[in-house]
């Protein structure tokens, strides 16, 4: 305790997370101006203007929280507050988040940084922040009741600790967390190595995103916070396909995907066209001897994974959760299978009773990806997305890694659809198709 | 003695002449006249329709008129008109009234004199005597008896008016029930169609291996239920139609041509105001008028009874053939054993009963009107609530259900189940409106002084409608 007091005395503040600064002007003078962001587009990496240098990450459909250096301490200001988040054009949700967005801004620090994080609570109820995965003084761990009193509405608390180990982390509330996480309160955290680290390669493009899930009844906008498992919005950084930006890289780049899972289930993240290695987990960089090539890595509940690959194949490569229901937007999980059930002759009878009825599902659901029928307000079609060859019929946890030869370094602008070299696209066979020979019965 | 006899004869002749004049003047019975009174007696009650009763038409003309009305869907007013023209029951009412009126008039006439002829022979003697005799008391009380007869006839007229109002109310309600239940049955058919579509899809689902037996059986169970309720709804419609047909007095040919409107009339923009309902003075009410007429008749009867219970006097004028002896006889019933006290007591009791009946009617009148009005108003508000709140809400649910189906948040079975729920709501709306029109007919009847049944039914049926809405 003594050392911490000494450490923080230069800030002229009383140390400890239990400091309840009322948001008076005097107190605010000591606070960094909170930075509030609107809009769900991916911001370019935030190059550090002070402190130790590092190669910043790109937060998919998000941003990095600016900091200020004050007497050698890196200061951040998080504001917990209700937000409106667009998941994709046509669907906005009433969430809780930080600094105008859900998820909150990514916090990027460097191993060894002294940190002071002001947390202002503009929610209608108490909150705290737990710095998921961090080594820190117990009183900074953010567990209401256990390690600190909660932050009442309207109050600002201060968290102070040193970023002790490099790696991928998350932050989220530990007060009424069932509700607050269901409402979208979470954020990403990256601690960059202080210098060259034998286990951490320098990445050319470093993308991070949180897996999160919501249950928002079609036509409404606020998550049903009591839902435990049956979610209908499976999102990355509170975005769903086609609202998730593509991951744009230059051919040959070392690309890093940092993925944290704050949903209620695991997500096997699958990358097309490349093999990656798991270079880091919750505990930090993995020993090189444990790394093997994978195309799918499961990210369990509460876990973080760091996947590295060399983007050496040009093209538009899908990256998605391999639970195929998680690459759908809101859908009914109790809808019966209609495949093989002819409805056409009954359709007239039914549409007599239900004007506007259309038969669906007799031949599968692919028709849903092109059908455009009126839906409940503020609701995305279950299957969406238009590609160069037609409808994708996707949603939820799906995006595209766009590997381009001519993409400039540091340029994240979408290059458009891949132009396939001639003769490299699957094509229709024009000859005779003899009936298949079926074995077994003879 | 001769002058006396002459005087008597003269007096008797005069009295007879006067009596005949009275009888001829007042106490004849004209059926058309009786009916004509109705409009004046019940000014607030369907005057337009009642007038058809008085049109004395030939049966063929009536048939033609009925045929013309039946050529189009039959409205409520037209239903009453058809019954007036066509219903044998209605003619029964009129005929019964004529019978009662003639009975009353009869009591106001003077009894015919007796002529007595005696011929007696003894040995060589032949005696012939003739006598004309008549009831003196009867003659003396003639004015009273005529007033009694007039009052009785008036009471009979009120009775007829009351019976006609009852009949009209029943016709109106029968019409409401027939239209509403046909409408409801049509929607039950749509529910059946929906359930059939569900069941057929479910069978195909099972055949394709997408449903197990239980899932298929559940959908089929809806169909089975729908078949039952559809059959009951159709039965209810047929029963209500037949009840109307009987009320209208249609024969088989006419019944075949009977068409009903597709739906009940729209609710009035505003309910009848309480002030207007209360404004019908209680002395304009049929029940009050009837009780008053019955009281007046009872009082007249009591007054007459004061005389007739004590004695009876008969006067005879006699003439002997031989010798020309003339004279008269007076028969006087002597009140020796019976002074008529019991009769007078009975008459007094009847007067008292009639007076108390009037009092009871007067006292109940306001309360009945208020009760009927409350039932009417409640039925109105419920019907409006059903149409303006429940139905739009249900429509929103159905619209959103379709949108949810479009987005594949629900399947076709839920969509069809919702369609059934919506139709159930429509049936609840129909039921609520039916209750309103029944209550309306009951209120119209109550206002003119015939508290009508059917209003109670509306209260009993309302929860059923609410159940249907909740289902």
Interface residues (C-beta under 8 A of the other chain):
Chain A: X218 X219 X330 X331 X332 X334 X335 X336 X337 X338 X339 X340 X341 X342 X343 X346 X349 X350 X352 X353 X354 X356 X357 X358 X359 X360 X361 X365 X368 X373 X374 X375 X376 X379 X381 X382
Chain B: X190 X193 X194 X196 X197 X200 X201 X204 X205 X208 X209 X210 X211 X215 X398 X400 X402 X403 X404 X405 X406 X407 X408 X409 X410 X411 X412 X413 X415 X416 X418 X419 X423
